């Protein structure tokens, strides 16, 4: 995950041009709330971008903090919260850093399509950071591109996007091996997600911290 790349995207491009920026929350996130799998609680959105999904959770009663590596993204998120009159806290922070910005722990954390920006050699640090900020028994959702997806060159674990970013496409087995030492995996599956331009295939992992 490259800070300069994300800053360039959010600082230079319009939100309409950013492929992952969608105002309507995805069905998989809404289902967590409507099914009761996650109830209103202290929540953190890791890689929140323009804050759309954080604002959704805040609008239905969650106490939400959003983090993003891009200061421009955080500026946009704060403006969106003000415009929609939704109370939400946003911080610029690197999820691979020490997360010293977060003094409290959370009942629910999620990253929506952040993990494919984090390469395998960086993921252990990411999980250790997660474990420091999620309470025991807290829930966590991760959704990332599946190796079964056919976008950006169709095959290969590392693929370059038209924005010039490099993404890593995971398997279910990799995700299980990454999180299983720290979390009880409640649900692990491969799902189709509606994208801005086309649907794509993702690995969905919902779990509970031990």
C-alpha positions as CSV (number, residue, x, y, z in Angstrom):
1,X,0.0,0.0,0.0
2,X,1.6,3.2,-1.2
3,X,0.7,6.5,0.6
4,X,1.8,8.7,-2.3
5,X,-0.4,6.7,-4.7
6,X,-3.4,7.1,-2.5
7,X,-2.8,10.8,-1.9
8,X,-2.5,11.4,-5.6
9,X,-5.7,9.5,-6.3
10,X,-7.8,11.4,-3.7
11,X,-6.0,14.7,-4.2
12,X,-6.2,14.8,-8.0
13,X,-9.1,12.7,-9.2
14,X,-12.8,13.3,-8.8
15,X,-14.8,10.8,-6.6
16,X,-16.7,9.7,-9.7
17,X,-13.4,8.7,-11.3
18,X,-12.2,6.6,-8.3
19,X,-13.4,3.0,-9.1
20,X,-14.0,1.9,-5.5
21,X,-15.8,5.0,-4.4
22,X,-19.4,4.2,-4.1
23,X,-21.9,6.0,-1.9
24,X,-24.4,3.1,-1.5
25,X,-23.1,0.6,1.0
26,X,-22.6,-2.9,-0.4
27,X,-25.1,-5.6,0.4
28,X,-22.7,-7.6,2.4
29,X,-22.2,-4.8,4.9
30,X,-25.8,-3.9,5.1
31,X,-26.6,-7.6,5.8
32,X,-24.4,-7.6,8.9
33,X,-26.6,-4.9,10.4
34,X,-30.0,-6.1,9.2
35,X,-29.3,-9.7,10.2
36,X,-28.1,-8.7,13.7
37,X,-24.7,-10.3,13.2
38,X,-23.3,-6.9,14.3
39,X,-25.2,-4.6,16.5
40,X,-24.6,-0.9,17.1
41,X,-21.2,-0.6,18.9
42,X,-17.9,1.2,18.8
43,X,-16.6,0.6,15.2
44,X,-13.6,1.3,13.1
45,X,-13.4,1.5,9.3
46,X,-9.9,0.7,8.1
47,X,-9.2,2.3,4.8
48,X,-12.3,4.4,4.9
49,X,-11.6,6.5,1.8
50,X,-14.3,9.2,1.4
51,X,-16.1,7.8,4.4
52,X,-19.2,6.5,2.6
53,X,-19.5,3.2,4.5
54,X,-18.5,4.7,7.8
55,X,-21.3,7.2,7.5
56,X,-23.7,4.4,6.7
57,X,-22.8,2.7,10.0
58,X,-22.9,6.0,11.9
59,X,-26.4,6.7,10.5
60,X,-27.8,3.5,11.9
61,X,-26.4,4.1,15.4
62,X,-22.8,2.9,15.4
63,X,-20.0,5.0,17.0
64,X,-17.6,5.1,14.1
65,X,-14.0,6.0,13.5
66,X,-12.6,6.0,10.0
67,X,-8.9,5.7,9.1
68,X,-7.2,6.2,5.8
69,X,-3.6,6.7,4.8
70,X,-4.6,9.6,2.5
71,X,-5.0,13.0,4.2
72,X,-7.0,14.1,1.2
73,X,-9.4,11.2,1.6
74,X,-9.9,12.1,5.3
75,X,-10.6,15.8,4.3
76,X,-13.3,14.5,1.9
77,X,-14.7,12.2,4.5
78,X,-15.0,15.0,7.1
79,X,-16.7,17.2,4.5
80,X,-19.2,14.4,3.6
81,X,-20.0,13.9,7.3
82,X,-20.7,17.6,7.8
83,X,-22.8,17.7,4.6
84,X,-24.9,14.8,5.7
85,X,-25.0,15.9,9.3
86,X,-23.8,12.6,10.5
87,X,-21.4,12.3,13.6
88,X,-18.3,10.4,12.6
89,X,-14.6,10.6,13.6
90,X,-12.0,10.5,10.8
91,X,-8.2,10.2,11.2
92,X,-5.3,10.0,8.7
93,X,-3.3,7.0,9.7
94,X,-1.3,4.1,8.2
95,X,-2.8,0.7,9.2
96,X,0.8,-0.7,8.9
97,X,2.1,1.9,11.4
98,X,1.8,1.8,15.1
99,X,-1.8,3.2,15.1
100,X,-0.9,5.5,18.0
101,X,-3.8,7.7,16.9
102,X,-6.1,5.1,18.4
103,X,-6.2,5.3,22.2
104,X,-9.3,3.1,22.5
105,X,-10.3,-0.4,21.4
106,X,-13.2,-1.4,19.2
107,X,-16.1,-3.9,19.3
108,X,-16.2,-4.2,15.5
109,X,-13.7,-3.5,12.8
110,X,-13.9,-3.9,9.1
111,X,-11.8,-3.3,6.0
112,X,-13.7,-3.2,2.7
113,X,-11.3,-4.0,-0.1
114,X,-8.3,-2.7,1.7
115,X,-6.4,-6.0,2.2
116,X,-5.6,-6.5,-1.5
117,X,-3.5,-3.3,-1.2
118,X,-1.4,-5.0,1.5
119,X,1.1,-7.5,0.2
120,X,1.7,-10.8,2.0
121,X,5.0,-9.7,3.6
122,X,3.1,-6.8,5.3
123,X,0.0,-8.7,6.4
124,X,1.4,-10.0,9.7
125,X,2.0,-6.5,10.8
126,X,-1.5,-5.5,9.8
127,X,-3.0,-8.4,11.8
128,X,-0.9,-7.6,14.9
129,X,-2.2,-4.0,14.7
130,X,-5.7,-5.2,14.4
131,X,-5.3,-7.3,17.5
132,X,-4.2,-4.3,19.5
133,X,-7.3,-2.3,18.7
134,X,-10.1,-4.9,18.7
135,X,-11.5,-6.1,22.0
136,X,-11.5,-9.8,22.9
137,X,-14.8,-11.1,21.5
138,X,-15.0,-8.2,19.0
139,X,-16.1,-8.9,15.4
140,X,-14.0,-8.2,12.3
141,X,-14.9,-8.3,8.6
142,X,-12.4,-8.4,5.8
143,X,-13.3,-8.4,2.1
144,X,-10.6,-8.5,-0.6
145,X,-10.1,-9.5,-4.2
146,X,-10.1,-13.2,-4.9
147,X,-7.6,-14.9,-7.1
148,X,-10.6,-16.3,-8.9
149,X,-11.5,-12.8,-10.2
150,X,-10.6,-12.1,-13.8
151,X,-9.9,-8.3,-13.6
152,X,-6.6,-6.6,-14.3
153,X,-4.8,-9.1,-16.4
154,X,-7.2,-12.0,-15.5
155,X,-4.6,-14.2,-13.8
156,X,-1.7,-13.9,-11.4
157,X,-1.5,-13.0,-7.8
158,X,-0.1,-9.5,-8.4
159,X,-1.9,-7.3,-10.9
160,X,-1.6,-3.7,-12.0
161,X,-4.7,-1.6,-12.3
162,X,-5.4,1.1,-14.8
163,X,-4.6,3.6,-12.0
164,X,-1.1,2.2,-11.8
165,X,-1.6,0.6,-8.4
166,X,-0.5,-3.0,-7.7
167,X,-3.0,-5.3,-6.0
168,X,-2.6,-8.8,-4.5
169,X,-5.3,-11.4,-5.2
170,X,-5.9,-13.8,-2.3
171,X,-7.3,-17.3,-1.9
172,X,-9.6,-18.5,0.9
173,X,-6.8,-20.7,2.2
174,X,-4.4,-17.7,2.5
175,X,-7.0,-15.7,4.4
176,X,-7.7,-18.5,6.7
177,X,-4.0,-19.1,7.4
178,X,-3.5,-15.3,8.0
179,X,-6.3,-14.8,10.6
180,X,-6.8,-18.2,12.1
181,X,-4.1,-17.8,14.8
182,X,-5.9,-14.8,16.3
183,X,-9.6,-15.0,15.3
184,X,-12.3,-17.6,15.3
185,X,-13.5,-17.6,11.7
186,X,-17.3,-17.5,11.7
187,X,-17.8,-17.3,7.9
188,X,-15.3,-17.6,5.1
189,X,-16.6,-17.6,1.5
190,X,-16.1,-16.3,-2.0
191,X,-18.7,-13.9,-3.1
192,X,-19.6,-11.7,-6.1
193,X,-19.7,-7.9,-5.3
194,X,-21.4,-5.2,-7.4
195,X,-18.7,-2.8,-8.5
196,X,-19.0,0.7,-10.0
197,X,-18.2,-0.6,-13.5
198,X,-18.6,-4.4,-13.3
199,X,-19.1,-7.1,-10.6
200,X,-16.0,-8.8,-9.2
201,X,-15.2,-11.8,-7.1
202,X,-14.0,-11.3,-3.5
203,X,-13.0,-13.4,-0.4
204,X,-15.3,-12.6,2.5
205,X,-14.1,-13.4,6.0
206,X,-16.2,-12.6,9.1
207,X,-14.6,-13.5,12.4
208,X,-14.4,-13.0,16.1
209,X,-11.2,-12.1,18.0
210,X,-10.2,-14.6,20.6
